[in-house]
Amino acid sequence: MKRLDLIISEKELDSVLEIFDKSSVPGYSVIKHVTGRGAYASVSEGMDFSGLGANAHVIVFCEQDVLDKIREKITSLLDYYGGVAYVAEANKL
C-alpha cells in the first residue's frame, strides 16, 4: 500500500480530484486552508482570507497500480501549476 501526500493550490483541487475519479482512486482526504512555508515562499493566514495562496493537503492511500495510473497526470499538473507530492509506504495497523 502507498500513501500519496499532495500540497497544491486550492484553485487546482477540482482538477486533482477529477484525475482521481477518472483513475479509480479508492478514496482520499482533503484538508483545506493549509498554511506553512515552502522552498519559495510562505502562505500566511492573511493570504488565506483572500483566496490567494490558499493551499490544500490531499492524502491518498492506494495500491501501486492505482498510483501508476495517476502519476503522469499529477506530475504534469504539478509541473505546470506548482505544488509538491510525496509517496511513502503505508502499513495498516
C-alpha positions, 0 to 999 in steps of 0.5 A: 500500500502507498500513501500519496501526500499532495500540497497544491493550490486550492484553485487546482483541487477540482482538477486533482480530484477529477484525475482521481475519479477518472483513475479509480482512486479508492478514496482520499482526504482533503484538508483545506486552508493549509498554511506553512512555508515552502522552498519559495515562499510562505502562505500566511493566514492573511493570504488565506482570507483572500483566496490567494495562496490558499493551499490544500493537503490531499492524502491518498492511500492506494495500491501501486497500480492505482498510483501508476495510473495517476502519476503522469497526470499529477506530475504534469499538473504539478509541473505546470501549476506548482505544488509538491507530492510525496509517496511513502509506504503505508502499513495498516495497523 
